[in-house]
Amino acid sequence: VGAALPVDVLTYEEKTLSAILRVTSSGLVKLWSALTLLGFYQNRRCAFRVLQTSPFLLALSGNSRELVL
């Protein structure tokens, strides 16, 4: 209510409870703030951990620290 922000859920893994979200660069701070303020969902405590951000979707597909040549 009051403001809306388009967010796409590109992938979601129920096993690890992790997801890849896509948002415009101008909406990143708003999304991050909203996730920070959300402490309960459907009367259950919840928390979010941001593991990685990138302006390029391809950069999220792998981890350069685990790259083997």
Residue pairs with C-beta under 8 A, 6 or more apart in sequence:
3 30
5 23
5 27
5 30
5 31
5 34
6 23
6 24
6 27
7 21
7 22
7 23
7 27
7 31
8 21
8 22
8 23
9 19
9 20
9 21
10 19
10 20
10 21
10 22
10 57
11 19
11 20
12 18
12 19
12 20
13 19
18 51
20 60
21 31
22 57
23 31
25 55
28 53
32 50
35 48
35 50
36 48
38 46
38 48
39 45
39 46
39 47
40 46
52 60
54 60
